[in-house]
């Protein structure tokens, strides 16, 4: 992705949830879009941030809005 969005939602952890960083600062682990928005708010970002805006949010290591690890086939 071109540019450096200020918010990064990282890959899904093995136990579920995704780490969220805002302007390089680790804010916590989110298990839903609402939790991502709360971590963004706690980071001091003002206004409404669209989780769909690629200039504001980068989703890495998986599909956007997915927080549970995929089940592996036996």
C-alpha positions in Angstrom: 0.0 0.0 0.0 1.3 3.4 -0.8 1.7 5.9 2.0 1.7 5.3 5.7 -1.8 5.3 7.2 -1.7 6.4 10.8 -3.7 3.4 12.0 -2.6 -0.2 11.5 -4.8 -3.2 12.4 -2.3 -6.1 12.4 -2.6 -9.8 11.6 -5.0 -12.0 13.7 -3.3 -13.4 16.8 -3.4 -17.2 17.2 -5.9 -16.8 20.1 -8.0 -14.2 18.3 -8.1 -10.4 18.1 -5.8 -8.0 16.3 -3.2 -5.6 17.7 -3.9 -2.0 16.8 -1.3 0.7 16.5 -2.0 4.4 16.1 0.9 6.6 14.8 3.4 3.8 15.7 2.1 3.4 19.3 0.6 0.1 20.3 -2.9 0.7 21.7 -4.0 -2.8 22.5 -5.8 -5.9 21.2 -9.2 -5.5 19.5 -11.7 -8.3 19.0 -14.3 -6.2 17.0 -14.6 -3.0 15.0 -16.1 -1.3 18.0 -13.0 -2.1 20.0 -10.8 -0.8 17.2 -12.7 2.5 17.2 -12.3 2.7 21.0 -8.6 2.2 20.8 -8.4 4.9 18.2 -10.4 7.2 20.5 -8.1 6.4 23.4 -5.1 7.4 21.2 -6.6 10.9 21.0 -7.7 10.8 17.4 -10.5 13.3 17.0 -13.4 13.0 14.7 -14.8 9.9 13.0 -12.4 7.5 11.4 -13.7 5.3 8.7 -12.3 1.8 9.0 -12.8 1.5 5.3 -10.5 4.5 4.4 -7.2 3.1 3.2 -5.5 6.5 3.8 -6.4 6.3 7.5 -6.4 2.5 8.3 -4.2 -0.3 7.0 -5.4 -3.9 7.6 -2.5 -6.3 7.5 -2.3 -10.1 7.6 -5.9 -11.0 6.9 -9.2 -9.7 5.7 -10.5 -6.5 7.2 -13.1 -6.9 10.0 -12.1 -10.5 10.8 -10.9 -11.0 14.4 -11.1 -14.8 14.9 -8.4 -17.1 13.6 -9.4 -19.4 10.8 -10.0 -23.0 11.8 -7.3 -25.3 10.4 -8.5 -28.5 8.7 -7.4 -31.7 10.4 
